Amino acid sequence: MAETKLIAGHAIRRLRRQLALTQAAMADLLEISPSYLNLIERNQRPVSAALILRLVERFDYDPRKLATSEPGGGEKALRRRLADPVFADLEIDRGEVTEWLAAAPGGAEAFARAYDRMAGQGVSVAGEAATPDPSAQVRGEIERWRNHFADLDAVAEELADTLRQSGGDLYAAMGERLRVKHQLSVRILPVDVMPDRLRRIDLHARQIQLSELLAPPSRSFALARELGGLEARGEIDALVRGAGFGDRVAERLFRRHLGAYFAAALMMPYARFLRACEATGYDVELLGRRFGAGFEQVAHRLTTLSRVGARGLPFFMLRVDRAGQVSKRYAGASASPLVEGGLCPLWDVFEAFACGDRAVVQLVETEDSGRWLTLSRTVRPQGDRAGGSRARFAVTLGLAAGEAGALAIARGLDLGGRAMPIGLGCRACTRADCAQRSALPAGRAMLVNDREAGLSPLGFAGD
């Protein structure tokens, strides 16, 4: 994979000001010209590997700050926020966002914090008050980290290597470690003994009790999650404290997400998983079989591959029900407006419900001319059984078409060919010729003409 250029002028400028150095003085210490340092600080030149080494040597600088301190999470994250329909009439293009970051990084960071706080408190940017939403607060924190928690990956990778040395499969190795190191045994219980629970910790009996309804990947995931709570407690506690929610429900939800993140990282260790992704063309089904994971587990893991120096492709993921309600949104390092926006019925995420376990691949184009290759497949929640509610969700993975050439699902596809034009929900979409339209775009007046009819059942005024 091509190496990603590191643009981090804001971080270099912040360091220089903290050290009270002029550009000339800092350039001299870094053995570069003042004009070159000026270009770096204005985000017009990347930070080279040689320059990073000099920063470490001269200033004892932690290079991880270069990747984690971008104002507002960087250009892609700012563009995701600006994809909110309330900004649609401003028509802010990519060039303006780039210029904004270069000219006023502090202002960009202030905007991002204000937007995230309002969204996290359940307040729309239009100013309408609502009940604080812990889930929105947690999602804002996850996106601030781009759903990549390097410390958890490091602990999980080290533990995975240790478990592999013990021989046997991962599930058996985790069970043995829980028994020997933490005095916790694992017991599979029949459904009539545990009819309304899939997992339970009995501290009195020192047991992890799992329902027989759980499939093998979910049993492994449950044990990995328990190991994370025991062996990565310090790292998880630090991340929860750093979030500063001030809300117990949000803290618990975030802790739950971090536990699930660790479980996925233990089942699919970063370096080994990334190598397998590149070798298989990110074949989700094959990756699931190779690592003993379910489709949804692999899909979520693909959104977390943002390690500095070893990045995977920037996937996004959604989980949707038949009514179009989104229960999971993970943008990762993607800049797709499809993560934040509403859903379009022309997007084949809904077609997946009619296809059983078969995946549906589609090339789509949004109104900003962005092209995305998406893969959608239905999944059933654990605990599904005869006579039950038979719940189903569609999990969708997406990647920019320009980066999808190496994917197994893209073989034989013309990624530059015709794409399905979709919107971000009718209220945010201004395509005038859509026969699927069910509502007017926000802020547009309806036009009624008795003498003619267009493709769309709802006509509306232009700008």
TIRO-440858 format. One record per residue (C-alpha): x, y, z; residue in three letters. Coordinates in steps of 0.001 Angstrom, whole numbers, plus 500000, padded with zeros to 6 digits. Last residue first. Example, Ala and Ser with C-alpha at 12.3 -4.5 7.8 and 13.67 -1.06 7.14 Angstrom:
residues 2
[[513670,498940,507140],"Ser"]
[[512300,495500,507800],"Ala"]
This chain:
residues 463
[[467783,527797,494520],"Asp"]
[[465325,525606,492641],"Gly"]
[[461613,525257,493328],"Ala"]
[[460065,521859,493920],"Phe"]
[[458240,519116,492078],"Gly"]
[[457055,516056,493972],"Leu"]
[[456099,512904,492069],"Pro"]
[[459535,512964,490423],"Ser"]
[[459820,511981,486780],"Leu"]
[[458042,515136,485711],"Gly"]
[[454393,515895,485154],"Ala"]
[[452829,518492,482856],"Glu"]
[[449820,520776,482463],"Arg"]
[[448560,520772,486067],"Asp"]
[[451832,522199,487415],"Asn"]
[[452381,522149,491180],"Val"]
[[455671,523430,492597],"Leu"]
[[456531,522767,496242],"Met"]
[[458822,525234,498040],"Ala"]
[[462304,524166,499089],"Arg"]
[[463651,524719,502637],"Gly"]
[[464341,521066,503346],"Ala"]
[[464110,518947,500211],"Pro"]
[[460538,517783,499549],"Leu"]
[[459442,514329,500628],"Ala"]
[[458865,510864,499147],"Ser"]
[[461193,510911,496130],"Arg"]
[[461611,507517,494435],"Gln"]
[[461091,508868,490895],"Ala"]
[[464170,511064,491308],"Cys"]
[[464517,513768,488642],"Asp"]
[[465012,516856,490815],"Ala"]
[[467981,515624,492862],"Arg"]
[[468041,518033,495819],"Thr"]
[[468587,515525,498634],"Cys"]
[[468638,516522,502319],"Ala"]
[[464924,516058,503030],"Arg"]
[[464803,513042,500717],"Cys"]
[[467478,511104,502589],"Gly"]
[[471216,511430,502069],"Leu"]
[[470948,511066,498320],"Gly"]
[[471611,508363,495747],"Ile"]
[[472781,508235,492126],"Pro"]
[[473498,504576,491245],"Met"]
[[476919,504408,489606],"Ala"]
[[477757,504050,485931],"Arg"]
[[481359,503213,485184],"Gly"]
[[484607,504294,486831],"Gly"]
[[484625,501357,489225],"Leu"]
[[484034,498985,486322],"Asp"]
[[483552,495746,488239],"Leu"]
[[485240,492468,487308],"Gly"]
[[486992,492159,490651],"Arg"]
[[485586,494774,493018],"Ala"]
[[484423,492259,495657],"Ile"]
[[488005,491039,496139],"Ala"]
[[489104,494587,496876],"Leu"]
[[492276,495996,495290],"Ala"]
[[490447,498541,493106],"Gly"]
[[488479,499975,496021],"Ala"]
[[490500,503129,496715],"Glu"]
[[488966,505305,493986],"Gly"]
[[485557,503841,494748],"Ala"]
[[485658,505282,498272],"Ala"]
[[484857,502461,500687],"Leu"]
[[481644,501205,502260],"Gly"]
[[480597,498361,504547],"Leu"]
[[476914,497743,505196],"Thr"]
[[475379,495508,507864],"Val"]
[[471690,494754,507338],"Ala"]
[[469781,493766,510458],"Phe"]
[[467440,490899,511276],"Arg"]
[[465171,489981,514177],"Ala"]
[[463402,486615,514145],"Arg"]
[[461067,487564,517041],"Ser"]
[[461238,484102,518615],"Gly"]
[[459357,480908,517804],"Gly"]
[[462487,479174,516530],"Ala"]
[[465620,480805,517856],"Arg"]
[[467680,484019,517588],"Asp"]
[[469862,484284,520672],"Gly"]
[[472617,486105,518825],"Gln"]
[[471413,488836,516491],"Pro"]
[[470846,487915,512831],"Arg"]
[[472939,489367,510040],"Val"]
[[472028,490692,506606],"Thr"]
[[474605,491648,504007],"Arg"]
[[475648,494896,502349],"Ser"]
[[478829,495742,500433],"Leu"]
[[479344,499304,499240],"Thr"]
[[481572,500915,496614],"Leu"]
[[481471,504682,496921],"Trp"]
[[481618,507564,494461],"Arg"]
[[481627,511185,495628],"Gly"]
[[480057,513521,493076],"Ser"]
[[478832,515886,495868],"Asp"]
[[475322,514572,495207],"Glu"]
[[476304,511047,496185],"Thr"]
[[477304,508289,493768],"Glu"]
[[476775,504583,494356],"Val"]
[[478499,501370,493236],"Leu"]
[[476691,498357,494649],"Gln"]
[[477558,494927,496072],"Val"]
[[474905,492769,497750],"Val"]
[[476085,489923,500009],"Ala"]
[[474137,486667,500092],"Arg"]
[[473008,485552,503553],"Asp"]
[[469319,486011,502732],"Gly"]
[[468906,488187,499649],"Cys"]
[[465638,490010,500323],"Ala"]
[[466989,491910,503352],"Phe"]
[[470074,492868,501323],"Ala"]
[[467934,495010,499012],"Glu"]
[[467669,497504,501879],"Phe"]
[[471410,498270,501834],"Val"]
[[470913,498502,498090],"Asp"]
[[470809,502308,498115],"Trp"]
[[467823,503486,496080],"Leu"]
[[465804,503777,499307],"Pro"]
[[468197,506551,500458],"Cys"]
[[469324,506726,504062],"Leu"]
[[469955,509855,506108],"Gly"]
[[473367,511408,506461],"Gly"]
[[476195,510907,508925],"Glu"]
[[477837,507784,507572],"Val"]
[[476796,508344,503945],"Leu"]
[[478762,511632,503951],"Pro"]
[[481891,509494,503474],"Ser"]
[[485132,510859,504864],"Ala"]
[[486450,507506,506028],"Ser"]
[[489032,507212,508817],"Ala"]
[[486654,505262,511049],"Gly"]
[[483127,506358,510168],"Ala"]
[[481306,503903,512413],"Tyr"]
[[477516,504136,512599],"Arg"]
[[475521,501489,514460],"Lys"]
[[471790,501248,515242],"Ser"]
[[470528,502981,512092],"Val"]
[[466747,502923,511671],"Gln"]
[[465720,502343,508057],"Gly"]
[[462554,500445,508938],"Ala"]
[[464103,497137,507842],"Arg"]
[[466977,497582,510297],"Asp"]
[[470345,499226,509639],"Val"]
[[473938,498634,510725],"Arg"]
[[476419,501046,509168],"Leu"]
[[480146,500745,508492],"Met"]
[[482873,502976,507060],"Phe"]
[[486071,501722,505470],"Phe"]
[[489363,503621,505272],"Pro"]
[[491777,501016,503821],"Leu"]
[[494315,499760,506340],"Gly"]
[[496942,501892,508007],"Arg"]
[[500333,500637,509114],"Ala"]
[[502590,503657,509679],"Gly"]
[[500270,505179,512281],"Val"]
[[497609,502587,513136],"Arg"]
[[494283,503447,511503],"Ser"]
[[492681,500020,511004],"Leu"]
[[489541,500462,513120],"Thr"]
[[486815,500443,510426],"Thr"]
[[487793,496935,509267],"Leu"]
[[487180,495606,512775],"Arg"]
[[483503,496556,512513],"His"]
[[483077,494550,509322],"Ala"]
[[484937,491578,510821],"Val"]
[[482651,491490,513865],"Gln"]
[[479561,491962,511689],"Glu"]
[[480485,489006,509481],"Phe"]
[[481283,486724,512425],"Gly"]
[[484758,485801,513638],"Ala"]
[[486846,482613,513714],"Gly"]
[[489937,484402,512402],"Phe"]
[[490317,482574,509086],"Arg"]
[[486596,481988,508610],"Arg"]
[[485751,485635,509188],"Gly"]
[[488600,486789,506964],"Leu"]
[[487254,484581,504166],"Leu"]
[[483771,486103,504434],"Glu"]
[[485096,489667,504621],"Val"]
[[487454,489386,501639],"Asp"]
[[489675,492424,502228],"Tyr"]
[[491603,491673,499022],"Gly"]
[[492813,488386,500512],"Thr"]
[[496515,489224,501004],"Ala"]
[[495856,492822,502054],"Glu"]
[[493268,491815,504632],"Cys"]
[[495427,488936,505903],"Ala"]
[[498343,491313,506474],"Arg"]
[[496001,493707,508286],"Leu"]
[[494726,490880,510521],"Phe"]
[[498214,489736,511489],"Arg"]
[[499318,493281,512310],"Ala"]
[[496172,494195,514271],"Tyr"]
[[495280,491026,516156],"Pro"]
[[491840,489705,515028],"Met"]
[[490396,487760,517994],"Met"]
[[492228,489976,520509],"Leu"]
[[491439,493186,518602],"Ala"]
[[487775,492192,518334],"Ala"]
[[487610,491607,522096],"Ala"]
[[489451,494865,522786],"Phe"]
[[486929,496821,520721],"Tyr"]
[[484056,495069,522514],"Ala"]
[[485496,496140,525865],"Gly"]
[[486008,499659,524518],"Leu"]
[[482385,499790,523393],"His"]
[[481173,498613,526806],"Arg"]
[[483328,501225,528532],"Arg"]
[[481774,503853,526279],"Phe"]
[[478284,502688,527207],"Leu"]
[[479207,502668,530887],"Arg"]
[[480627,506186,530751],"Glu"]
[[477602,507445,528816],"Ala"]
[[475276,506008,531475],"Val"]
[[477338,507507,534276],"Arg"]
[[477273,511025,532827],"Asp"]
[[480066,513518,533476],"Gly"]
[[481442,512569,530077],"Phe"]
[[485095,513387,530671],"Gly"]
[[486378,511306,527731],"Ala"]
[[489810,511140,529347],"Gly"]
[[488414,509232,532305],"Arg"]
[[486933,506582,529978],"Val"]
[[490189,506294,528026],"Leu"]
[[492241,505955,531227],"Ala"]
[[489889,503308,532649],"Asp"]
[[490170,501277,529421],"Ile"]
[[493972,501381,529500],"Glu"]
[[494108,500394,533165],"Gly"]
[[491516,497634,532766],"Arg"]
[[493354,496000,529875],"Ala"]
[[493894,492632,531557],"Glu"]
[[490640,492137,533457],"Leu"]
[[488032,493928,531349],"Gly"]
[[489825,492791,528202],"Gly"]
[[489812,489180,529383],"Leu"]
[[486045,489398,529823],"Glu"]
[[485655,490736,526289],"Arg"]
[[487815,487986,524866],"Ala"]
[[485608,485416,526609],"Leu"]
[[482440,486914,525107],"Ala"]
[[484016,487241,521632],"Phe"]
[[485021,483582,521672],"Ser"]
[[481452,482594,522521],"Arg"]
[[480167,484954,519822],"Ser"]
[[482400,483375,517171],"Pro"]
[[481255,479864,518279],"Pro"]
[[477506,480648,518003],"Ala"]
[[475680,481631,521203],"Leu"]
[[472406,479812,521812],"Leu"]
[[474109,477470,524297],"Glu"]
[[474088,480414,526666],"Ser"]
[[477327,481439,528348],"Leu"]
[[478134,481481,532064],"Gln"]
[[481446,482943,533146],"Ile"]
[[481922,481371,536560],"Gln"]
[[483554,482274,539863],"Arg"]
[[480626,480657,541745],"Ala"]
[[480028,483820,543783],"His"]
[[481203,486021,540912],"Leu"]
[[478534,484646,538567],"Asp"]
[[479146,486536,535327],"Ile"]
[[476315,486195,532792],"Arg"]
[[476026,485859,529049],"Arg"]
[[473177,485125,526648],"Leu"]
[[470368,485868,529065],"Arg"]
[[466580,485333,528944],"Asp"]
[[466230,481548,529060],"Pro"]
[[469284,480683,531222],"Met"]
[[468436,477201,532566],"Val"]
[[465983,476419,529722],"Asp"]
[[468546,477702,527214],"Val"]
[[471172,475172,528240],"Pro"]
[[474290,476490,530006],"Leu"]
[[477865,476615,528720],"Ile"]
[[480304,477063,531605],"Arg"]
[[483601,478909,531672],"Val"]
[[485746,478947,534820],"Ser"]
[[487158,482066,536440],"Leu"]
[[490170,481860,538735],"Gln"]
[[491817,484885,537080],"His"]
[[495217,483547,536009],"Lys"]
[[494544,479799,535709],"Val"]
[[490860,479685,534783],"Arg"]
[[490725,482833,532642],"Leu"]
[[493942,481757,530918],"Arg"]
[[492514,478290,530212],"Glu"]
[[489308,479685,528768],"Gly"]
[[491281,482069,526569],"Met"]
[[493424,479209,525242],"Ala"]
[[490366,477052,524549],"Ala"]
[[488672,479838,522590],"Tyr"]
[[491870,480684,520716],"Leu"]
[[492454,477175,519438],"Asp"]
[[495135,474883,520797],"Gly"]
[[498692,475905,521570],"Gly"]
[[499958,477948,524551],"Ser"]
[[502107,480031,522234],"Gln"]
[[498993,481371,520513],"Arg"]
[[497739,482738,523837],"Leu"]
[[500901,484772,524344],"Thr"]
[[500716,486233,520841],"Asp"]
[[497068,487177,521409],"Ala"]
[[498017,488853,524709],"Leu"]
[[500606,491033,522972],"Glu"]
[[498155,491967,520227],"Glu"]
[[495409,492782,522740],"Ala"]
[[497697,495058,524761],"Val"]
[[498877,496914,521633],"Ala"]
[[495388,497194,520147],"Asp"]
[[494051,498624,523405],"Leu"]
[[496805,501254,523443],"Asp"]
[[496182,502167,519794],"Ala"]
[[492489,502926,520180],"Phe"]
[[491137,503459,516674],"His"]
[[487473,504384,516241],"Asn"]
[[488439,507640,514561],"Arg"]
[[489476,508770,518077],"Trp"]
[[487124,511756,517888],"Arg"]
[[484689,509398,516167],"Glu"]
[[484520,507221,519280],"Ile"]
[[484065,510290,521496],"Glu"]
[[481183,511571,519359],"Gly"]
[[479624,508113,519389],"Arg"]
[[479735,508096,523170],"Val"]
[[478012,511469,523444],"Gln"]
[[475406,510401,520894],"Ala"]
[[474674,507242,522891],"Ser"]
[[474372,509266,526099],"Pro"]
[[471619,511435,524531],"Asp"]
[[470784,514603,526446],"Pro"]
[[467059,515363,526036],"Thr"]
[[466460,517951,523348],"Ala"]
[[466915,521653,522735],"Ala"]
[[466501,522992,519208],"Glu"]
[[469402,525257,518257],"Gly"]
[[469767,524657,514525],"Ala"]
[[472915,522743,515377],"Val"]
[[470640,520132,516891],"Ser"]
[[470904,519466,520608],"Val"]
[[471087,515871,521845],"Gly"]
[[473881,516619,524313],"Gln"]
[[476391,514728,522190],"Gly"]
[[475307,516597,519078],"Ala"]
[[475772,519926,520856],"Met"]
[[479128,518843,522252],"Arg"]
[[480282,517487,518902],"Asp"]
[[479364,520695,517063],"Tyr"]
[[481035,522903,519678],"Ala"]
[[484183,520779,519712],"Arg"]
[[484392,520683,515915],"Ala"]
[[483833,524448,515582],"Phe"]
[[486537,525177,518167],"Ala"]
[[488963,522823,516383],"Glu"]
[[488348,524591,513076],"Ala"]
[[488830,527979,514732],"Gly"]
[[492130,526856,516219],"Gly"]
[[493306,525523,512861],"Pro"]
[[492705,528940,511242],"Ala"]
[[494635,529414,507985],"Ala"]
[[495666,525863,507140],"Ala"]
[[492544,524180,508469],"Leu"]
[[490283,526722,506794],"Trp"]
[[492159,526455,503493],"Glu"]
[[491658,522691,503434],"Thr"]
[[487966,523093,504336],"Val"]
[[487523,525675,501567],"Glu"]
[[489174,523411,499022],"Gly"]
[[486907,520512,499922],"Arg"]
[[483756,522436,499046],"Asp"]
[[481277,524236,501311],"Ile"]
[[477895,524415,499566],"Glu"]
[[476428,526757,502197],"Leu"]
[[472860,525564,501496],"Asp"]
[[473654,522078,502810],"Ala"]
[[474907,523253,506221],"Phe"]
[[471763,522157,508142],"Val"]
[[471874,518876,506208],"Pro"]
[[474935,517743,508204],"Asp"]
[[477704,517008,505689],"Ala"]
[[479730,519713,507452],"Leu"]
[[480371,517256,510283],"Arg"]
[[481711,514638,507867],"Arg"]
[[483819,517304,506148],"Arg"]
[[485404,518194,509478],"Leu"]
[[486309,514539,510081],"Ala"]
[[487906,514233,506644],"Lys"]
[[489926,517436,507052],"Glu"]
[[491448,516534,510394],"Gly"]
[[490150,515223,513709],"Gly"]
[[488696,518611,514612],"Gly"]
[[492151,520123,514589],"Pro"]
[[494682,517329,514016],"Glu"]
[[496152,516222,517358],"Ser"]
[[496104,512447,517008],"Thr"]
[[498475,511909,514100],"Ala"]
[[501292,514269,515079],"Leu"]
[[500778,513456,518759],"Lys"]
[[501919,509891,518080],"Arg"]
[[505393,511308,517372],"Pro"]
[[506021,511911,521122],"Asp"]
[[508605,514696,521164],"Tyr"]
[[511866,514423,523101],"Asp"]
[[512671,517891,521654],"Phe"]
[[515852,517413,519619],"Arg"]
[[515849,513615,519164],"Glu"]
[[512103,513071,518764],"Val"]
[[511673,516097,516492],"Leu"]
[[514755,514979,514528],"Arg"]
[[513220,511537,513984],"Leu"]
[[509970,513124,512795],"Ile"]
[[511949,515240,510319],"Leu"]
[[513568,512149,508830],"Ala"]
[[510173,510458,508484],"Ala"]
[[508864,513469,506559],"Ser"]
[[506169,515867,507762],"Val"]
[[504089,516733,504716],"Pro"]
[[504247,520117,502916],"Arg"]
[[501531,522713,502326],"Gln"]
[[500007,522243,505778],"Asn"]
[[500714,525895,506693],"Arg"]
[[503140,524758,509404],"Glu"]
[[504964,522607,506839],"Ile"]
[[505234,525520,504390],"Leu"]
[[506696,527735,507130],"Asn"]
[[509170,525008,508047],"Leu"]
[[510309,524966,504405],"Tyr"]
[[510732,528757,504426],"Ser"]
[[512739,528588,507669],"Pro"]
[[515168,526127,506013],"Ser"]
[[515759,522688,507511],"Ile"]
[[518280,521373,510033],"Glu"]
[[515684,520744,512770],"Leu"]
[[517485,523004,515235],"Leu"]
[[517923,525692,512554],"Asp"]
[[514266,525435,511560],"Ala"]
[[513298,525943,515204],"Met"]
[[515343,529122,515460],"Ala"]
[[514124,530522,512131],"Ala"]
[[510486,529744,512905],"Gln"]
[[510842,531553,516198],"Thr"]
[[510930,529495,519358],"Leu"]
[[508851,529890,522538],"Ala"]
[[508974,526121,523211],"Leu"]
[[505175,525974,523492],"Gln"]
[[504963,528099,520338],"Arg"]
[[507142,525662,518411],"Arg"]
[[505147,522671,519633],"Leu"]
[[501850,524260,518589],"Arg"]
[[503247,525099,515138],"Arg"]
[[504435,521519,514649],"Ile"]
[[501031,520163,515717],"Ala"]
[[499133,522528,513406],"His"]
[[501406,521649,510489],"Gly"]
[[500507,517973,510709],"Ala"]
[[500139,516561,507192],"Ile"]
[[501452,512998,507204],"Leu"]
[[501539,511558,503709],"Lys"]
[[500033,508051,503529],"Thr"]
[[502442,505388,502309],"Glu"]
[[501194,503494,499294],"Ala"]
[[500000,500000,500000],"Met"]
